[in-house]
Amino acid sequence: MDIELISLEEAEKAGEREELVLVEQTPRFYPEFEVFLRKEMNGRSGRLSFRGASGMAYVVAPLKDSDQGLQGIGISVRKSSDSPADPAKVDLDLWSFLEWLVDQVDGEWNKEALRKTGAIYRVPGALDRG
């Protein structure tokens, strides 16, 4: 279950509403993540968009970016109605995004370590992979 990077325009076509589904306040805990995310978002007008295996479109955006670095990111699902997104689909899509991120960064973390950690903490999405 991989993700597909898409343009912001394509994500916006999925719906005019956004539902915040994940907030990471400290992407700098692993400096390689911050460097990679900033580079990717800067190359895409400040936001990174992807489509999950569920077919839902997501936008990754900085919560606050300062001279001290990326101060957090928010991931929102794009949708056309006020109905909440299916949490099981969101969990699987977000887990796929995390696996993609770990693969792209190619640092100390790897997909196997992520899956083991996710299984230990019973993270939704990880349990289906581990």
C-alpha angles and dihedrals in degrees: 000000000000130000125238120220110229136180121267088244091057091049090050090054088063089070144313095245127080126204115196107229104168137022121191109188097184112041085152092072085092105035093203090062092053093048092048095045093047091049093048095045093045090053090053104048094276097303134080119213130195142169117228127216087264089064092245118134122230136191124210112202136168116258090202130351119192143156087278091060138257107345097194144321133231125206116205131183116225115227143163100224139050091243113113117255116256103270094211091055092045091051093052093045093049091048089052088051091052091050090049090049093051091048093049095048093049095194132128091309117078135180093260092055091046092051093048092049091046091051092049091053093039093236111185109250093024093074091062091055107038 
